[in-house]
Structure formats: structure tokens, C-alpha cells
């Protein structure tokens, strides 16, 4: 069996010292914080799993904070538009963003307007994405191994949808294809809802993405070929992992909440506590379960260390895959 673990390994890596977490020394929190609505950027399209999850977190946190938490969708650029917005946002605690894994990867692939270690305050780690491979019902393959065989017999003809160049599903599938020895035609979309509709419409035969395609699997409209997680899902015990099928590609994608650099530590503490409390909210747990997302809590300090480790781990992954940007 060929062995390779892709992405997310930094979560369990030894702790490194973090010279800059984005927290600036300040004597006290802003007077009366918060006293007006907070904007929480979801860097994915409206209507998808990320949108539903972030709105659940926002609604729950609002109960503790005492002010509305308004979710704003800014889709595109591999889920990094929220991080980009933090560069111009005031560090007053009223503009926050989800920080998906791509935030630590994209700077290694192309020049970005933000530095994930210098330009962000890492507030709290909350959850993570799980990914799988789904095929249209009339695709010329019904299992993962049949798909690999078909792709090898038709070099370069297998097209699949993903959530954007350089995103976790894209790199995970390309790593898997490399290990399995077949070529692909990748088709980028802005988010999983668009990919799912393209799959249902017969425009592509395969997708790699979050598990929001599950209702269509249950309805008999799509086939769930494999999961990229470490273990099979309890709800679908018959669906194998890519790893156990012979190609050890494991894909994990944690995320949390961040803000601009220079935030008052006392404000960060208020936000951390409010969002941490959301993980005890039955409604939030229900939404996470619906989209097969685990709870992955990280304190402010632990989340900062995670960012440092992940940034380095992503650099190594991108270099290994030959996708590193050229130096200026």
C-alpha cells in the first residue's frame, strides 16, 4: 500500500513557539464591548453547508454577546476573501471571519494581500470539514476502484468538480490521483452547492467536496464512492475510505474564527468565550451533525500555535506537489 497523509497533520504536530499571534498588548477591553452588531464573514456562497454552519455559530454567539452577529458571504479565491478583508478591517472586534485551511495554503501558491501569521488574530478553533467522493448515478463506474480503473483506461478524460484551485478538496483529489496513477480534468466551482447541481445535471461525473451531497445519496440520485476521512462514517458503514482502498490520502480541514491583527486581548477573550459556548448549543450541534462536521475546539493560544504549524505543513505539501509560487 502506498502511504501519504495529506493536509491537517499539523493539528497533532508538536507545539512551536509563536512569535506573533496577532494579539497586541492593551490595558483593557473597549468600553461596553460589544454595543453594536458584529459582522462575521463566511468566505463561501450562501445556501451551502459552510453558510448554514456559520449562521448557526453566529446566532448562538449572539445570545451570549447580546448583539446580532450578521453573516456576510464573500465567496471566491479558495475561501480566502475573509482573510483578505481583515487587512483593511479595524481591530475593534466588530469584523470577524471564518478561517478555512486555504488561508494557510494560498500564500505558498501565489502572492496574497495577507500574511496568515502577521495579519490575523486567531480567536478560537471550532470545527472542521470532512470530504468525500460522489458520482452521478449514470457515471461509468459504481465504486472507487472501478473509477480508478476507468480513469486509467481513459487517460485525462475523468472530469471532477471541486471548490476552487488550491482548496483542500482539489489538492486532496490530485494527491489521490497521483498516488493511484491517473490523470484528471479538474473543474473548479465557487462552492459545494454549485458542484452538486452540476453533478445532478450530468455536467460532470464526479465531485470531491464536503458531504452536503448526502441527501442526494440517500435519495438515490448520487453514489457515495469513498470518504477521505480516517475512518468510515457510522451513517454509511458500507462506504470505504480512500486509505483502506489502497491509497493513504487522508484529508482533514479544521477551521475557526479570526479577526484583524492588533485586537485588544480582552475583546478577544469575550469573543473566544462566546464562540466556545456555541459548542454546547443543541442547535449548533444539530447543524454540525447534519453536515458531518466534528467539534474541534482550540483555545486562542492553541489556535495560534495551530496556525503556525499548519502554515509550515502547507508549505511542505505545496512544495511536494510542485505548486509553490515562484519567488519575485
C-alpha positions in Angstrom: 0.0 0.0 0.0 1.3 3.4 -0.9 1.2 5.8 2.1 0.7 9.5 2.1 -1.2 11.7 4.6 -2.4 14.9 3.0 -3.3 18.1 5.0 -4.4 18.6 8.5 -1.4 16.8 10.0 -0.3 20.0 11.7 -3.2 19.7 14.1 -1.4 17.0 16.0 2.2 18.2 15.5 4.4 19.2 18.4 3.8 22.7 19.6 6.0 25.5 18.3 6.6 28.9 19.8 4.5 31.5 18.1 6.2 34.9 17.8 3.1 36.7 16.6 -0.5 35.6 17.2 -1.9 39.0 16.1 -2.7 39.9 19.7 -1.4 43.4 20.7 -0.9 44.4 24.3 -3.8 46.5 25.6 -4.8 47.6 29.1 -8.5 46.7 28.9 -11.4 45.9 26.6 -13.2 48.6 24.7 -15.7 50.3 26.9 -19.0 48.5 26.7 -17.9 45.9 24.1 -19.9 44.8 22.2 -22.5 47.5 21.8 -23.4 47.1 18.1 -23.8 44.3 15.5 -20.8 42.2 14.6 -20.1 41.1 11.1 -18.9 37.6 10.6 -17.6 36.9 7.1 -18.4 33.4 5.6 -16.0 33.1 2.6 -18.3 30.7 0.8 -21.5 31.0 -1.1 -24.9 31.4 0.5 -27.0 28.3 0.8 -24.3 25.7 1.4 -23.0 23.8 4.4 -20.5 26.5 5.4 -23.2 29.2 5.2 -25.5 27.1 7.4 -22.8 26.3 9.9 -21.5 29.9 10.2 -25.0 31.2 10.7 -25.7 28.7 13.4 -22.5 29.8 15.2 -23.3 33.5 14.7 -26.9 33.1 16.0 -25.7 31.2 19.0 -22.8 33.6 19.9 -25.2 36.5 19.6 -27.2 35.1 22.6 -24.1 35.5 24.8 -22.7 38.7 23.2 -26.1 40.5 23.4 -25.8 41.9 19.9 -26.6 40.5 16.5 -23.8 38.6 14.6 -24.5 39.2 11.0 -23.1 36.7 8.5 -21.8 38.2 5.2 -21.0 35.8 2.3 -17.8 36.6 0.3 -17.2 33.6 -1.9 -14.2 33.1 -4.1 -10.4 32.8 -4.2 -10.5 29.4 -2.4 -12.2 30.7 0.7 -9.6 33.4 1.5 -11.6 36.6 0.9 -12.5 36.8 4.6 -8.8 36.8 5.5 -8.1 39.4 2.8 -10.8 41.6 4.3 -9.1 41.5 7.7 -6.2 43.5 6.3 -8.4 46.6 5.9 -10.8 46.0 8.8 -10.5 47.8 12.1 -9.2 45.6 15.0 -12.2 46.6 17.2 -13.9 43.2 17.3 -16.8 44.1 15.0 -15.5 42.4 11.9 -14.6 38.7 12.0 -14.2 35.9 9.6 -14.1 32.2 9.3 -10.6 30.9 8.7 -10.6 27.8 6.5 -7.4 25.8 5.8 -6.8 27.5 2.5 -5.8 30.7 4.4 -2.6 28.9 5.3 -2.0 27.4 1.9 -2.7 30.1 -0.7 0.2 32.3 0.2 2.5 29.4 -0.7 0.9 29.2 -4.1 0.5 32.8 -5.1 1.1 36.3 -3.9 -1.6 37.3 -1.4 -2.7 40.5 0.2 -2.4 39.0 3.7 0.0 37.1 5.8 -1.9 34.5 7.9 0.5 34.8 10.8 1.1 38.5 10.8 -2.2 40.0 9.7 -4.7 37.9 11.6 -5.8 37.4 15.2 -6.7 33.8 15.8 -9.6 33.8 18.2 -10.9 30.3 18.6 -10.9 26.9 16.7 -14.4 25.4 16.3 -14.9 22.7 13.8 -13.7 21.2 10.6 -14.8 19.8 7.2 -14.9 16.2 6.2 -14.7 15.3 2.5 -15.9 12.6 0.2 -16.2 11.5 -3.4 -19.6 11.3 -5.0 -20.5 10.2 -8.6 -23.5 10.8 -10.7 -25.9 7.8 -10.9 -25.2 7.2 -14.6 -21.4 7.6 -14.3 -19.4 4.7 -16.0 -18.3 3.4 -12.6 -20.1 2.5 -9.4 -17.2 2.1 -6.9 -13.9 3.8 -6.1 -11.8 1.0 -7.6 -14.0 1.0 -10.7 -13.5 4.7 -11.0 -9.7 4.3 -10.8 -9.8 1.6 -13.4 -11.9 3.7 -15.7 -9.7 6.7 -15.3 -6.6 4.7 -16.2 -8.3 3.2 -19.2 -9.3 6.7 -20.4 -6.3 8.9 -19.7 -7.1 12.5 -18.9 -10.9 12.1 -19.6 -12.1 11.9 -16.0 -13.5 15.3 -15.0 -14.4 16.2 -11.5 -15.7 19.2 -9.6 -14.0 20.9 -6.6 -14.3 24.1 -4.6 -11.5 26.0 -6.3 -7.9 25.7 -7.4 -5.7 25.1 -4.4 -8.6 24.3 -2.0 -8.4 21.2 0.2 -10.7 19.0 -2.0 -8.8 20.0 -5.1 -5.4 19.1 -3.6 -6.7 16.0 -1.9 -8.1 14.6 -5.1 -5.0 15.5 -7.1 -2.8 13.8 -4.5 -5.0 10.7 -4.6 -4.9 10.7 -8.4 -1.1 10.9 -8.4 -0.9 8.0 -6.0 -3.4 5.9 -8.0 -1.6 6.8 -11.3 -4.3 8.5 -13.4 -4.8 11.9 -14.9 -7.8 14.2 -14.5 -9.6 17.2 -15.8 -10.4 19.3 -12.8 -13.4 21.7 -12.9 -13.3 24.5 -10.2 -16.5 25.9 -8.7 -17.2 28.5 -6.0 -18.7 26.1 -3.6 -20.2 22.6 -3.0 -23.8 23.6 -3.8 -22.7 24.5 -7.4 -20.7 21.3 -7.7 -23.6 19.2 -6.5 -26.0 20.8 -9.0 -23.5 20.2 -11.9 -23.2 16.6 -10.8 -27.0 16.1 -10.6 -27.4 17.8 -14.0 -24.9 15.4 -15.6 -22.3 18.1 -16.4 -19.6 16.3 -14.5 -19.5 12.6 -13.5 -17.6 13.1 -10.2 -17.0 15.5 -7.3 -14.8 15.9 -4.4 -16.2 18.1 -1.6 -18.0 18.4 1.7 -20.7 15.9 2.5 -23.6 18.2 1.8 -24.3 15.9 -1.2 -25.6 13.3 1.3 -29.3 14.0 0.9 -29.0 13.2 -2.8 -27.1 10.0 -1.9 -30.0 9.0 0.4 -32.5 9.8 -2.3 -30.7 7.5 -4.8 -29.6 10.3 -7.1 -25.9 10.1 -6.4 -23.4 7.4 -5.4 -21.1 7.9 -2.4 -17.9 6.3 -3.6 -15.5 6.9 -0.7 -14.6 9.2 2.2 -11.3 11.0 2.7 -11.5 10.7 6.5 -9.5 8.4 8.7 -12.5 6.1 9.4 -15.8 5.1 7.7 -18.8 7.2 8.6 -21.2 5.4 11.0 -24.2 6.5 8.9 -22.6 4.9 5.8 -20.6 1.9 7.1 -20.6 0.3 3.6 -18.7 3.2 2.1 -14.9 2.7 2.3 -12.2 5.3 3.0 -9.7 6.1 0.3 -7.0 5.0 2.7 -8.3 1.5 3.2 -8.9 1.1 -0.5 -5.1 1.3 -1.1 -4.2 4.9 -1.3 -3.4 6.6 2.0 -4.7 10.0 1.3 -6.3 11.4 4.5 -7.9 14.9 4.3 -8.7 16.9 7.4 -9.7 20.6 7.3 -10.2 22.4 10.6 -11.5 26.0 10.8 -12.1 28.7 13.4 -12.8 32.3 13.9 -10.3 35.2 13.4 -10.1 38.9 13.2 -7.6 41.6 12.2 -4.2 41.9 13.8 -3.9 44.1 16.8 -7.1 43.2 18.6 -7.5 44.0 22.3 -6.8 40.7 24.2 -9.8 41.4 26.4 -12.1 41.7 23.4 -10.6 38.5 22.0 -11.4 36.8 25.3 -15.0 38.0 25.1 -15.3 36.6 21.6 -13.5 33.4 22.4 -15.8 32.7 25.4 -18.9 33.4 23.4 -18.0 31.2 20.4 -16.7 28.4 22.7 -20.1 28.4 24.4 -21.7 27.8 21.0 -20.3 24.3 21.0 -22.7 23.5 23.9 -25.7 24.8 21.9 -28.0 21.9 20.8 -28.9 23.7 17.6 -25.2 24.2 16.7 -24.6 20.5 17.4 -27.5 19.6 15.2 -26.2 21.6 12.3 -22.7 20.2 12.7 -24.1 16.7 12.7 -26.2 17.4 9.7 -23.1 18.2 7.6 -20.8 15.6 9.3 -18.6 18.3 10.9 -16.8 17.4 14.1 -16.3 19.7 17.1 -12.6 20.7 17.1 -12.3 23.3 19.9 -9.0 25.2 20.2 -8.3 28.0 22.7 -6.9 31.3 21.5 -3.4 30.2 22.4 -3.7 26.7 20.9 -5.3 28.1 17.7 -2.4 30.5 17.3 0.0 27.6 17.6 -2.1 25.6 15.2 -1.8 28.4 12.6 2.0 28.4 12.8 2.2 24.6 12.4 -0.3 24.5 9.7 1.3 27.3 7.7 4.6 25.3 7.7 2.8 22.0 6.9 1.0 23.5 4.0 4.3 24.9 2.6 5.7 21.4 2.6 2.6 19.9 0.9 2.6 22.6 -1.8 6.3 22.2 -2.5 5.9 18.4 -2.7 3.1 18.7 -5.2 5.2 21.2 -7.3 2.6 24.0 -6.8 4.8 26.5 -5.0 4.8 30.0 -6.4 7.9 31.4 -8.0 9.9 33.9 -5.9 9.5 37.5 -7.1 
